[in-house]
Amino acid sequence: MGDAKMEDFLPPYIEGNVMFRAIRDTWSSFSERREALGLSNPGTVENIAREVQKDVFLTNYMFTGLRADWTRPLSVSPLFQYTHSFAMGSPGLPPYGFSTIFGTPKVFMQANLDNDGQLSAQGNYRWTDAFITKLNAQIAPGPGQAMIQVNNDFVGKDFTASLKSINPSMIDGGLTGIFIGSYLQSITPSLALGLEAMWQRAALNAGPESMISYCAKYKGAGWIASAQIQAQGAVSASYWRRLTEKVEAGVDLNLQFAPGLGGGGLMGNGSRKEGTATAGAKYDFRTSTFKAQLDSSGRLSCLVEKRVLPPVQITFAGEMDHFKQQAKVGLAVSIETAPEELMSAAQSPSASAPSVPF
């Protein structure tokens, strides 16, 4: 048998329909022209500024106090390891935490439990090469501390469609929760346009709210620029550039426009304008990484990661707020110990890490 086509499964009266054949021919012509453009996948709307906000900036990596992590890998394929974490003098980290990770090309699971009894878990499942479902859950002592989030991402050749739901429920006789849908499409090899729509309803006695935001991403030779126009007058823009093979730099700008809060303007209804600009750089050395950033509020931050030995890494974080005259310092030590047979298998030329659906 040859390759099966859609027409082979359709009844003759549908296959012979003039309107169906016109739609089919139009779609085939559109698909051929779209394929000829050579468009690539633009990523997701959620990570449209990933190169700046997650790769260059160190906002998500800052910590204070002392921290120690001990990781014990048990397997490489499938990926399986556990970690004991200790922290002192850090308001954002618990004194003790236990986490474990399991991953295969189709399944990824991660869980963390701290000394206060707070449990957070994440699970990803790759249904196909293009469709991934992600589940995040959090359970903490006390009422109203539970949270569940479900993400469904469909990654096409030149687009990404995502649907996210946070605390969805129909227990009270109606739909409540937060639902976010996004779509990002490559228009040319360099330009991608997208939008994101959100619908939320906290309770049945409260009315639903909805909003739409728009975004664009342009990729040049060694640089990427992105912009988002969000609801309620928020605008954000970012610019990332690779200066050399081991040096990256990025700039991010956020503007907030709140109408009706000022004293001037037409009819006495002014607007309050707030903005923050941040610039950062990342340097990759042979055994270390250095990140630094400075924002318009006067905060200067830096992060240094140094691998002193193959299983030992030291991390130093510092932040100085010039306007508030405050300083924060953090020091962390990460140790990874694995059985000798596991290290030998991981260092062999034929070893390869699994493609985990993060």
PEGIHU-V317359 format. One line per field, one symbol per residue. psi: psi as a letter, one per 20 degrees, with the letter a starting at -180 (. if undefined). burial: 1 if it has 16 or more other ideal C-beta (glycine too) atoms within 10 Angstrom, else 0. A space follows every 50 residues. Layout:
# PEGIHU-V317359
psi: ???
burial: ???
This chain:
# PEGIHU-V317359
psi: papprhhijqqhhghipggghggghghggghghhhihlqrpibqhhkhkg hghhggqjgiiqrrbqqppopnphqgnqpprqppppqpjohipqhqqpqq ppprihppppqppriijpppqppqpogahippppppqppqqqqjjqpppp popooahkrppqpppplqqkhjjrprappppqppppgrihppqrrppppq ohrhjqqqqqqpqqqqppoanjqpqqqporrkkppqqqpppogahjpqqq ppppppooqjiaiaaqkjnaqppqqpppprqppoagjrppqqqprijjpp qqppppohrhjppppppqppohhilqqqqqpqpppopqqhhghhhhiqhi qpqqnpm.
burial: 00000000000000000000000000000000000000100111110111 11100111000111111010111001001110101110010011001011 11110101111111000101111101000001010100000000000111 10101001111101110000000001111111111100000111010101 10000000000010111010000111110100000111111000000111 11110100000000000000000000011111100000111111100010 11111000000010101111000000010111010101000110000000 00010110
